[in-house]
């Protein structure tokens, strides 16, 4: 399953909507997505959203869409 992980790059600062970024991960569960990001980055995770069906199709049309691998 594909998950969209929304995050801030600086965990110590106050989160700002304008600074929120996203990566896409293909893993079996939401917990796996969280674990991967926490293990390989210093990002502050805001939200993890599963993508499937029309939601996934919409995101795939975004020029910034690509599956991140660690």
C-alpha positions in Angstrom: 0.0 0.0 0.0 1.1 3.6 -0.7 1.2 6.1 2.2 1.6 9.8 2.0 3.7 11.0 5.0 3.4 14.7 5.8 6.3 16.1 7.9 8.3 19.1 9.0 12.1 18.9 8.5 12.9 20.7 11.8 11.4 18.9 14.8 12.5 21.5 17.3 10.7 24.5 15.7 7.0 25.3 15.7 5.2 23.6 12.8 4.1 25.9 10.0 1.7 24.8 7.2 3.9 26.4 4.6 6.9 24.3 5.7 5.0 21.0 5.5 6.4 18.6 3.0 5.4 15.1 1.8 7.0 11.8 0.8 5.4 8.7 -0.5 6.2 5.2 0.8 5.1 1.8 -0.5 5.0 -0.4 2.6 2.5 -2.9 4.1 1.2 -0.8 7.0 1.0 2.7 8.5 3.2 1.6 11.3 5.9 0.5 8.8 5.8 3.9 7.2 6.2 5.6 10.5 9.1 3.3 11.5 10.9 3.9 8.2 10.7 7.7 8.5 11.7 7.7 12.2 14.7 5.3 11.5 16.1 7.1 8.5 15.3 10.8 9.1 15.0 13.5 11.7 11.7 14.6 10.3 8.8 15.5 12.6 5.8 13.4 11.3 2.6 15.3 11.2 0.2 12.9 9.5 0.3 9.5 7.6 -2.4 9.0 5.1 -3.1 5.7 3.2 -3.6 6.3 -0.5 -5.7 4.0 -2.7 -8.2 4.2 -5.6 -9.0 7.7 -6.8 -6.9 9.3 -4.0 -3.8 7.5 -5.3 -4.6 8.3 -8.9 -4.9 12.0 -8.0 -1.5 12.0 -6.2 0.2 10.2 -9.0 -0.7 13.1 -11.4 1.3 15.4 -9.2 4.7 16.1 -10.8 6.4 15.7 -7.3 5.0 12.2 -6.9 7.6 9.5 -6.5 8.0 6.6 -4.1 10.8 7.3 -1.6 13.2 4.5 -0.7 15.6 4.4 2.1 
